[in-house]
């Protein structure tokens, strides 16, 4: 297939960049860098974090410029190469990667570490956008949705094997949101979200049982807990699900209540696949990941252990008041009371040092960025560019909602950074690469063709 490249004189003339998006991202990155440098004061490895962040800044700018200067349609032409690189890197990290914090997700290089799942997420947005563009006329067909899921499941499975549930928690909803933007039917999306809901609900129910052992006096709940291991009980439940779905179908036929057979097939697929995946996730989860569910459900049960992070983050945010304590003056964060303050709980540092108005300012800048990404989507010259921007928009939205939610205790701690604000070289590079691709879509928008 011929590459769709443009000459520099045509691709980068005046007016080819959305300066509102770029300036908003630069301001957020500056505030985030200040918060990261302030938060590492009490870390034993602060020099490593400092040097890594300084190396990641120019690298991310280079990736931004590459994403902006290249015609974004080159990714559509080379989607097979992108997909192959994603699979190869994820397999490689399972074979040759280094385990860190319970997950084998990193390649340790001489001067830095690389997390393939971060760059892979952006690549999968590009790959799925190409698929949805090619099948744009058949998005209402169930077979198309099945093919799309078959495309994205291998990378997600490899990430789960690390296990890195945090990456899946961002990537899967992002890719499903792209299905909606491409025109998938509500029924098909209901099937996909129903599957994800059941798969995620089962580990939470098992966690509730572990928090309330007295509930196991109930024989049914005791049997439910025993299903956390693959065995005869799991097979019995699967057969029971099929029997119930068949019985409902038989009753509908008997009483002439016509319901399309596809609905029954969808219900069976959702229940069976969701249940089996939920059991598998329960078996894959590490102890610290189970603790995160426990903290969310009952942080007061272990205020000095598993619940410490959330409680200290809330104290730090609340102590900042309206105007904050000033840059590099946060006591809770700089003295080390807030764990993971330079990554997952960076908003605790922002809230303490810059106060309510500082946190609100980052919120406003994020909303401004999301608006500009959405504008680039609507101005895109083709369906592929539109879907790429929709994917990046969805990714930023999910990152933002989860990180803010877990910082104030509204969502479980998921180990998810806040792009442009949290420390993390791989995340920063992939984030600015994504923004550069959005700028490439904007640069070649309809108005300038």
Backbone torsions as a table, in degrees:
resi	resn	phi	psi	omega
1	UNK	NA	139.4	-179.1
2	UNK	-72.9	137.4	176.0
3	UNK	-75.0	142.3	-178.9
4	UNK	-101.9	81.8	-178.7
5	UNK	-104.1	153.4	177.6
6	UNK	-118.3	153.2	175.8
7	UNK	-71.8	150.3	-178.6
8	UNK	-58.9	-34.4	-178.0
9	UNK	-65.4	-31.0	-179.6
10	UNK	-87.9	-35.5	-172.3
11	UNK	-78.9	-22.0	-171.2
12	UNK	-129.1	37.6	178.7
13	UNK	-80.4	170.8	-174.8
14	UNK	-54.9	139.5	179.9
15	UNK	87.3	10.4	-176.0
16	UNK	-95.3	12.8	177.6
17	UNK	-133.5	140.7	174.2
18	UNK	-84.1	95.8	-174.5
19	UNK	-68.6	-26.9	177.4
20	UNK	-63.0	-44.8	177.8
21	UNK	-64.2	-44.9	-177.2
22	UNK	-66.0	-42.2	-179.2
23	UNK	-68.1	-41.6	178.0
24	UNK	-60.9	-43.2	178.6
25	UNK	-64.7	-39.1	-179.9
26	UNK	-65.4	-40.4	179.0
27	UNK	-66.0	-44.7	178.2
28	UNK	-61.2	-43.0	179.4
29	UNK	-63.4	-38.5	178.6
30	UNK	-65.5	-46.4	177.9
31	UNK	-63.6	-39.4	179.1
32	UNK	-64.7	-41.1	178.6
33	UNK	-63.2	-41.2	176.2
34	UNK	-61.1	-43.7	-179.6
35	UNK	-65.7	-39.6	178.6
36	UNK	-63.9	-46.9	-178.7
37	UNK	-65.1	-32.9	177.0
38	UNK	-71.2	-36.8	-173.2
39	UNK	-74.3	-19.4	-174.2
40	UNK	-91.6	8.4	-175.5
41	UNK	-58.2	-39.4	-176.0
42	UNK	-97.7	5.7	-178.8
43	UNK	-79.4	138.4	178.0
44	UNK	-66.7	-25.6	-179.7
45	UNK	-110.5	38.8	-175.1
46	UNK	-64.5	-33.8	-179.4
47	UNK	-65.3	-36.5	178.3
48	UNK	-66.4	-44.0	178.5
49	UNK	-63.0	-43.0	-179.5
50	UNK	-60.5	-49.3	-177.5
51	UNK	-67.1	-39.7	179.5
52	UNK	-63.2	-42.2	-179.7
53	UNK	-66.0	-39.7	178.7
54	UNK	-64.8	-34.4	176.9
55	UNK	-73.1	-34.7	-177.5
56	UNK	-70.0	-29.9	-177.3
57	UNK	-61.7	-55.1	178.8
58	UNK	-66.5	-34.1	178.5
59	UNK	-62.4	-41.1	-179.6
60	UNK	-68.0	-36.6	177.3
61	UNK	-64.3	-39.9	177.4
62	UNK	-61.7	-44.4	179.0
63	UNK	-65.7	-34.4	175.9
64	UNK	-62.1	-46.4	-178.6
65	UNK	-65.9	-37.0	176.8
66	UNK	-64.2	-47.3	179.8
67	UNK	-60.8	-36.3	-178.4
68	UNK	-75.7	-42.4	-172.5
69	UNK	-75.7	-33.7	179.2
70	UNK	-74.4	142.5	171.5
71	UNK	-65.0	121.5	-175.1
72	UNK	-59.1	-20.1	-179.5
73	UNK	-69.8	-12.5	176.0
74	UNK	-64.4	-30.1	178.4
75	UNK	-70.1	-30.1	176.3
76	UNK	-70.4	-39.1	178.6
77	UNK	-67.0	-33.7	-174.2
78	UNK	-110.2	36.0	-175.8
79	UNK	-67.2	-31.8	179.3
80	UNK	-65.2	-38.7	177.4
81	UNK	-64.4	-45.0	178.1
82	UNK	-59.1	-47.3	-178.0
83	UNK	-63.7	-41.4	178.2
84	UNK	-63.5	-40.2	178.4
85	UNK	-65.1	-38.7	178.0
86	UNK	-61.1	-50.8	-178.5
87	UNK	-64.0	-42.1	-179.0
88	UNK	-64.0	-42.2	-179.4
89	UNK	-67.8	-38.0	-179.4
90	UNK	-72.2	-36.4	173.7
91	UNK	-68.2	-41.4	-179.7
92	UNK	-60.5	-40.0	-178.7
93	UNK	-70.3	-28.5	175.2
94	UNK	-70.0	-32.2	-178.0
95	UNK	-87.4	-41.3	-171.0
96	UNK	-121.5	-0.4	-178.4
97	UNK	-73.8	173.0	-179.5
98	UNK	-113.6	133.3	178.9
99	UNK	-74.2	136.2	178.1
100	UNK	-144.6	121.8	-179.6
101	UNK	58.4	38.4	174.1
102	UNK	88.2	-4.2	-178.8
103	UNK	-124.6	136.1	177.2
104	UNK	-92.2	77.1	-169.0
105	UNK	-120.7	4.0	-168.3
106	UNK	-127.5	143.0	162.2
107	UNK	-98.1	119.8	177.2
108	UNK	-91.2	112.7	178.4
109	UNK	-100.5	169.9	-175.5
110	UNK	-54.0	-40.4	-174.8
111	UNK	-115.7	-2.8	-177.8
112	UNK	-162.1	174.6	174.0
113	UNK	-120.5	147.1	-177.7
114	UNK	-124.8	133.2	177.1
115	UNK	-108.4	103.7	-174.6
116	UNK	-59.6	-29.5	-176.8
117	UNK	-62.3	-28.4	-178.5
118	UNK	-68.8	-51.7	177.5
119	UNK	-68.2	-33.4	179.2
120	UNK	-62.1	-32.8	179.4
121	UNK	-62.5	-44.5	179.1
122	UNK	-66.4	-40.7	178.8
123	UNK	-62.3	-38.2	-180.0
124	UNK	-69.7	-31.0	173.1
125	UNK	-60.9	-43.2	179.7
126	UNK	-67.4	-42.2	-178.9
127	UNK	-65.7	-45.8	-179.4
128	UNK	-67.6	-36.7	177.2
129	UNK	-60.6	-39.4	177.1
130	UNK	-63.7	-45.6	-180.0
131	UNK	-61.1	-47.3	-177.7
132	UNK	-66.5	-31.8	176.7
133	UNK	-67.0	-42.0	-178.5
134	UNK	-70.2	-28.5	-179.6
135	UNK	-106.1	26.0	-174.0
136	UNK	-60.9	-28.6	-179.1
137	UNK	-83.9	-4.0	-177.2
138	UNK	-127.6	29.5	-176.2
139	UNK	-73.6	-14.1	179.0
140	UNK	-87.4	-1.9	-178.5
141	UNK	-91.9	137.3	179.4
142	UNK	-63.4	-32.2	-179.5
143	UNK	-64.1	-35.6	178.3
144	UNK	-64.9	-43.5	178.3
145	UNK	-64.0	-39.4	178.4
146	UNK	-62.3	-41.7	178.3
147	UNK	-65.7	-38.9	177.9
148	UNK	-62.9	-43.2	178.2
149	UNK	-65.5	-38.1	177.5
150	UNK	-63.7	-28.7	178.6
151	UNK	-73.1	-40.0	-173.4
152	UNK	-91.8	-16.6	-175.4
153	UNK	-69.1	-40.2	179.3
154	UNK	-56.7	-48.1	176.1
155	UNK	-62.1	-39.7	179.6
156	UNK	-64.5	-38.9	178.2
157	UNK	-63.0	-43.3	179.9
158	UNK	-64.4	-36.7	176.5
159	UNK	-67.6	-38.7	177.7
160	UNK	-64.6	-30.9	-179.8
161	UNK	-70.8	-14.8	-177.0
162	UNK	-65.1	-40.0	-13.8
163	UNK	-90.7	139.4	178.6
164	UNK	-129.8	80.2	-177.3
165	UNK	-67.3	-26.5	-179.5
166	UNK	-62.7	-43.2	178.9
167	UNK	-64.5	-40.5	178.2
168	UNK	-64.1	-37.5	-178.3
169	UNK	-62.8	-27.2	176.3
170	UNK	-91.0	-43.1	-171.7
171	UNK	-70.2	-47.2	-175.3
172	UNK	-61.1	-50.9	177.7
173	UNK	-61.6	-32.8	178.3
174	UNK	-62.0	-46.3	-178.8
175	UNK	-69.8	-35.1	177.3
176	UNK	-68.0	-38.1	176.7
177	UNK	-60.3	-33.8	176.9
178	UNK	-65.7	-34.4	175.8
179	UNK	-60.8	-42.7	178.7
180	UNK	-62.8	-45.0	-179.4
181	UNK	-64.8	-27.4	179.8
182	UNK	-80.6	-9.1	176.0
183	UNK	105.4	19.3	178.2
184	UNK	-64.0	150.2	-177.5
185	UNK	-72.1	155.2	179.8
186	UNK	-61.5	-37.0	-179.7
187	UNK	-62.5	-45.6	-179.9
188	UNK	-64.7	-39.8	177.5
189	UNK	-66.5	-35.5	176.5
190	UNK	-61.8	-40.2	177.9
191	UNK	-62.0	-45.4	-177.9
192	UNK	-66.1	-48.4	-179.2
193	UNK	-69.1	-32.4	176.0
194	UNK	-63.1	-42.0	176.6
195	UNK	-60.3	-48.6	-178.8
196	UNK	-64.5	-37.4	-179.2
197	UNK	-64.2	-47.1	-179.7
198	UNK	-65.2	-42.4	-179.9
199	UNK	-62.8	-35.6	179.0
200	UNK	-83.2	-25.8	-177.1
201	UNK	-73.1	-36.8	-175.4
202	UNK	-60.5	-47.0	176.9
203	UNK	-59.8	-33.7	177.8
204	UNK	-66.8	-40.1	178.5
205	UNK	-64.8	-40.8	176.6
206	UNK	-63.7	-35.8	177.5
207	UNK	-65.8	-40.5	176.9
208	UNK	-59.7	-40.2	178.7
209	UNK	-65.0	-36.3	178.6
210	UNK	-70.6	-28.9	177.6
211	UNK	-78.1	-23.9	-178.2
212	UNK	-127.3	73.0	-176.9
213	UNK	-61.2	-20.4	179.9
214	UNK	-66.5	-20.6	178.3
215	UNK	-67.7	-20.2	-177.2
216	UNK	-71.9	-3.2	172.8
217	UNK	-66.6	-21.4	176.2
218	UNK	-78.8	122.2	-176.8
219	UNK	-58.3	-36.4	-179.1
220	UNK	-65.9	-43.3	178.9
221	UNK	-67.4	-32.8	177.4
222	UNK	-65.0	-41.7	178.0
223	UNK	-66.6	-36.4	178.9
224	UNK	-62.3	-43.7	179.3
225	UNK	-62.9	-34.9	-178.7
226	UNK	-68.4	-16.4	-179.3
227	UNK	-76.8	-3.6	-179.8
228	UNK	-66.7	-11.2	174.6
229	UNK	-110.6	137.1	176.6
230	UNK	-63.8	128.5	-178.8
231	UNK	-177.6	-159.7	-177.4
232	UNK	-62.7	-35.9	179.8
233	UNK	-61.3	-40.6	178.5
234	UNK	-63.7	-42.3	178.6
235	UNK	-63.1	-41.9	-179.9
236	UNK	-61.1	-42.7	-179.8
237	UNK	-64.6	-41.7	179.4
238	UNK	-61.2	-44.2	178.0
239	UNK	-64.0	-39.5	179.2
240	UNK	-64.1	-38.0	178.4
241	UNK	-62.7	-45.9	178.4
242	UNK	-62.2	-39.1	-179.8
243	UNK	-65.2	-41.4	-180.0
244	UNK	-65.4	-44.5	179.4
245	UNK	-62.8	-42.2	178.3
246	UNK	-64.1	-40.3	179.9
247	UNK	-63.6	-41.0	178.1
248	UNK	-64.2	-41.8	178.5
249	UNK	-62.6	-43.2	-179.1
250	UNK	-62.4	-41.0	178.3
251	UNK	-64.7	-39.2	179.0
252	UNK	-64.4	-40.1	178.4
253	UNK	-67.2	-42.6	-177.4
254	UNK	-62.5	-41.8	-177.3
255	UNK	-96.8	13.0	173.5
256	UNK	57.9	35.2	173.6
257	UNK	-95.5	92.7	-171.8
258	UNK	-72.0	125.0	172.6
259	UNK	-132.6	130.8	-178.0
260	UNK	-53.1	135.2	-180.0
261	UNK	-55.6	-27.5	-179.8
262	UNK	-59.0	-32.8	-179.5
263	UNK	-64.9	-39.1	179.7
264	UNK	-70.5	-39.8	177.4
265	UNK	-62.5	-43.1	178.4
266	UNK	-62.1	-41.7	179.3
267	UNK	-62.9	-42.8	179.6
268	UNK	-63.8	-42.8	179.9
269	UNK	-63.4	-45.3	-179.4
270	UNK	-60.6	-49.5	-176.0
271	UNK	-66.6	-47.1	-178.0
272	UNK	-66.6	-52.4	-177.3
273	UNK	-64.8	-40.9	178.6
274	UNK	-62.9	-42.6	-179.7
275	UNK	-65.1	-49.0	-178.7
276	UNK	-62.8	-42.1	178.6
277	UNK	-65.1	-40.0	178.5
278	UNK	-60.7	-41.5	176.8
279	UNK	-63.9	-42.5	179.8
280	UNK	-64.1	-42.7	178.6
281	UNK	-62.3	-42.5	178.7
282	UNK	-58.0	-39.5	179.8
283	UNK	-74.0	-26.8	-178.6
284	UNK	-82.8	-21.8	-172.8
285	UNK	-66.4	138.4	174.7
286	UNK	-85.0	166.7	-177.1
287	UNK	-61.9	-41.0	-178.9
288	UNK	-66.4	-29.1	178.5
289	UNK	-73.0	-36.2	174.1
290	UNK	-64.6	-36.0	179.6
291	UNK	-61.6	-32.1	179.7
292	UNK	-64.6	-39.3	175.5
293	UNK	-64.6	-41.9	-179.6
294	UNK	-63.0	-41.0	178.8
295	UNK	-61.6	-42.8	-179.2
296	UNK	-65.8	-41.9	-176.9
297	UNK	-75.6	-33.2	-177.6
298	UNK	-156.9	74.5	-177.9
299	UNK	-64.8	-25.8	-177.9
300	UNK	-72.8	-11.9	-179.7
301	UNK	-71.1	-24.9	-178.3
302	UNK	-143.7	67.0	-173.8
303	UNK	-65.6	-22.3	179.8
304	UNK	-101.2	-0.1	-179.2
305	UNK	-120.7	-108.2	-174.5
306	UNK	-64.6	-32.0	-178.2
307	UNK	-86.8	1.9	-174.2
308	UNK	-64.6	-44.1	-176.0
309	UNK	-56.7	-50.7	-175.6
310	UNK	-65.9	-44.6	-177.6
311	UNK	-64.3	-43.1	-179.9
312	UNK	-69.0	-34.7	176.7
313	UNK	-63.9	-41.5	178.7
314	UNK	-66.0	-39.0	177.2
315	UNK	-62.9	-44.4	-179.1
316	UNK	-62.8	-45.4	180.0
317	UNK	-63.1	-43.8	-179.6
318	UNK	-66.3	-32.1	-177.6
319	UNK	-72.7	-14.9	-179.2
320	UNK	-74.5	-21.4	-179.7
321	UNK	62.9	-149.5	-177.6
322	UNK	-79.3	-43.2	-172.5
323	UNK	-106.8	-11.5	178.0
324	UNK	83.8	174.4	-178.3
325	UNK	-92.1	-3.8	-179.7
326	UNK	102.2	152.1	-179.5
327	UNK	-60.5	135.6	179.8
328	UNK	62.4	25.6	-178.2
329	UNK	-125.8	10.8	-179.5
330	UNK	-76.3	121.4	-176.5
331	UNK	-76.7	-44.0	-177.8
332	UNK	-60.7	-42.3	-176.2
333	UNK	-81.4	-46.0	-175.2
334	UNK	-70.6	-26.8	178.5
335	UNK	-88.8	-0.3	172.1
336	UNK	88.2	15.4	179.7
337	UNK	-72.4	-28.5	-178.7
338	UNK	-98.1	110.9	177.5
339	UNK	-70.3	156.3	178.2
340	UNK	50.8	35.0	-174.2
341	UNK	-73.3	-21.2	180.0
342	UNK	-90.7	-4.4	-179.3
343	UNK	-123.6	-88.3	-173.0
344	UNK	-65.7	-39.4	-173.0
345	UNK	-108.6	37.9	179.2
346	UNK	-63.4	-28.1	179.2
347	UNK	-68.2	-21.6	173.9
348	UNK	-65.8	-38.3	177.1
349	UNK	-67.8	-44.7	178.9
350	UNK	-61.2	-45.9	-178.9
351	UNK	-64.0	-37.0	-178.8
352	UNK	-74.6	-42.3	-173.6
353	UNK	-88.0	-31.3	-178.4
354	UNK	-110.3	-4.5	174.9
355	UNK	72.0	-169.6	-179.1
356	UNK	-60.1	-42.4	-176.5
357	UNK	-69.3	-32.3	175.5
358	UNK	-66.7	-45.4	177.7
359	UNK	-64.1	-39.7	178.0
360	UNK	-65.1	-35.7	178.4
361	UNK	-63.4	-42.2	177.2
362	UNK	-65.8	-40.1	175.8
363	UNK	-57.9	-46.5	-179.0
364	UNK	-64.3	-40.1	179.3
365	UNK	-66.5	-37.7	177.1
366	UNK	-63.9	-43.8	178.4
367	UNK	-63.5	-36.8	176.7
368	UNK	-63.9	-42.9	177.6
369	UNK	-62.2	-44.2	179.8
370	UNK	-62.2	-38.8	179.0
371	UNK	-63.5	-42.5	-179.1
372	UNK	-69.5	-35.7	176.0
373	UNK	-64.5	-40.6	178.1
374	UNK	-65.8	-37.0	177.0
375	UNK	-64.4	-40.2	177.0
376	UNK	-62.0	-36.5	178.1
377	UNK	-62.4	-43.9	-178.0
378	UNK	-71.6	-23.8	179.8
379	UNK	-92.7	-3.1	-176.4
380	UNK	-59.0	145.2	-177.3
381	UNK	-78.8	-17.0	-178.0
382	UNK	-145.5	170.8	-178.4
383	UNK	-64.9	-36.0	180.0
384	UNK	-61.7	-48.3	178.6
385	UNK	-62.4	-39.9	177.2
386	UNK	-59.5	-46.1	-177.4
387	UNK	-70.0	-34.4	176.7
388	UNK	-62.3	-46.3	178.8
389	UNK	-64.0	-38.7	177.0
390	UNK	-61.6	-39.8	178.1
391	UNK	-64.9	-44.0	178.8
392	UNK	-65.9	-40.8	176.7
393	UNK	-59.4	-46.1	-179.8
394	UNK	-64.3	-41.0	-180.0
395	UNK	-61.4	-47.6	179.4
396	UNK	-63.3	-40.2	-179.9
397	UNK	-62.1	-44.5	-179.0
398	UNK	-66.8	-44.8	175.7
399	UNK	-54.1	-49.1	-175.3
400	UNK	-63.1	-48.8	-176.7
401	UNK	-64.3	-43.3	-177.1
402	UNK	-69.7	-45.1	-177.5
403	UNK	-65.7	-45.3	177.1
404	UNK	-63.7	-42.6	-177.9
405	UNK	-62.4	-42.4	-178.1
406	UNK	-75.4	-25.4	179.1
407	UNK	-67.4	-30.7	-179.2
408	UNK	-106.3	7.4	174.2
409	UNK	85.4	12.1	179.7
410	UNK	-85.1	-18.6	179.9
411	UNK	-134.6	157.2	177.5
412	UNK	-63.0	151.5	174.9
413	UNK	-66.3	120.4	-172.5
414	UNK	-115.4	0.2	-179.1
415	UNK	66.5	35.8	-176.5
416	UNK	-109.9	123.4	-179.9
417	UNK	-75.5	169.7	174.2
418	UNK	-104.3	110.2	-174.9
419	UNK	-53.8	139.0	180.0
420	UNK	75.7	-11.9	-178.2
421	UNK	-113.0	-49.0	-177.6
422	UNK	-74.4	157.6	172.5
423	UNK	-73.2	142.1	178.2
424	UNK	153.9	104.7	-175.2
425	UNK	-64.0	-44.9	-179.0
426	UNK	-63.5	-41.4	179.9
427	UNK	-66.2	-39.8	-179.7
428	UNK	-66.5	-44.0	179.8
429	UNK	-63.5	-45.6	-179.1
430	UNK	-66.7	-35.6	179.6
431	UNK	-64.0	-47.2	-178.9
432	UNK	-72.9	-28.1	172.2
433	UNK	-63.5	-43.0	178.6
434	UNK	-62.6	-42.9	178.8
435	UNK	-66.1	-35.2	176.3
436	UNK	-64.0	-38.5	177.5
437	UNK	-65.6	-40.3	175.9
438	UNK	-60.2	-42.1	177.9
439	UNK	-63.9	-33.3	176.5
440	UNK	-65.3	-40.2	176.2
441	UNK	-63.8	-42.5	179.8
442	UNK	-65.5	-39.2	-178.0
443	UNK	-63.8	-29.3	-177.8
444	UNK	-109.1	31.2	-176.4
445	UNK	-69.3	170.3	-175.0
446	UNK	-59.7	-37.5	-173.7
447	UNK	-65.0	-21.5	-176.1
448	UNK	-110.0	4.8	-178.9
449	UNK	-75.9	NA	NA
